[in-house]
Amino acid sequence: MVRFQKGALHDINLARAASDPKYAIYDGDFFTKLGVTNGNTLGGYISTVDAGGTLVLEAQTPGIALQIGTDGDDNDDSFLARQPAIGAFDITLNSGRVVAYECRAKVVQGAEVAVFFGLAQPGLGANTLVDSTGALGDFDFVGFHAAMHATDVNIDGVVRLSGAAATALAEDLSEDEDDAFNTYGFRFDGGTKLEWYFNNEKIATQTLAAASCPTGQALTPIFDVKTGEAVEKDLTIDYWQCVEMLLAGDSD
């Protein structure tokens, strides 16, 4: 099942993208029915979940969502990544290939929790959110991040090239509400523009440069949540989807 949105995925024929590999690279998960989790594993994903952390498919209204939970130990971290062989995307400057990502997610507890979800280089594991501040490590990524906060979760759009001096930010993308689903998205125009969306409305546009953007790097969907106190924290994903439009000749 694919959904048509007015936000980052607008003007993309998702039904065709999901079925025609010559038209687009498409991947996503809607958790539309209760499946079977084996310990801390989920089909098509790689997980790094500390003892006591959980991956749980739970009923929501409507549908099913995936809850990624930490253990109750301070600085505990739970991580989930799409297997690179299943879904890998690249944001290549001036390539002409549009890349659009969308995720509907919620953070149950606002205080002392750090999260990241979006596209990032494979093989990170629990090295995504580092130290007690929940800062992002030095790796290639485009996505959504909240560092540790004393009271609430301030989620920003972020993009970084590994080794770059600084992370470029679309500041204050959303002031997230605790235990409330919001839709987060970004859309790369195939040139140098990266648009950020919140609840299907475009709220910021960045101009990317090769010095700070992971141009041409293989990226895969990942999700990470970290607690800054001895209390379990959760990141719940209702659905995510990503599409990269192809050009004539790409599949020859």
Steps between C-alpha positions, in 0.01 A plus 500: 500500500627847414357832608473820304593808701504873437839546664846377402357225278274726297495459122657152525301205368563272797302209360724496195812566708422195715446271202730624221876476575581690179302798624619531859670338796229464763497359850279542803317330784149565629479224765145436382453170683636335808804301402734277695811647660773259599662643811630838388495432127260608227504367146696717258674700773819493704460588867727586791287488813649480849378232738156605616433720198217407267368500146123464529227507236203656675145591408430869440193690384500434212733217402822363645819681600850393597620610843877511550575505873810533714577320822465685829874563537648847457647554149333185368458505121277307257568510126329365189622521138365377171728238352708674230420227249130588530501877499791730411466857373739778407462876492734600219538871433398613150406145401141581407379213720235609749508328840204530739465356850208500739444355847210526745639466849454592864716520810308391808719666762637845424749541784849345482461321169701531178384371161611480139306371200566546130764382253856424608803297403466125570674321785459761773330292768472677833772748398240740358420692819820543699584592861251618763389802295352290219713682243530350153821317415729583208328322213303568181133575557189695407212487745346612827674536835427595858781515755438456872264764639396564856131543426393431141616379162608760247542318168719659232569409140868415462742414219868417529796366306729282707814698590337837440565766760136565582150371455263711290166545675145588407454634852189432704330290237237416758434539867374147541211419730554213737310186404361656180562383145644752253608455140859592413635518147773631275527534124821541299434663164781325312706821487609675819174567687379303801147575619377412850137413577303476823149352492507525120578873494834628366662707773865544394731475199877450511759538226741208517872509428741214435703601805216420740266262314562124459467529123515167318518292820281192552250569781247271665201570729587485870325570832670557836383594850711561811409571862679757714379359828420165659156492337385319184443729200314419178497609135184378324485480120156485337647479151797610293563508126774624271525532125780594260390591151707354218597655170477352153793265455556430871369145465668419168 
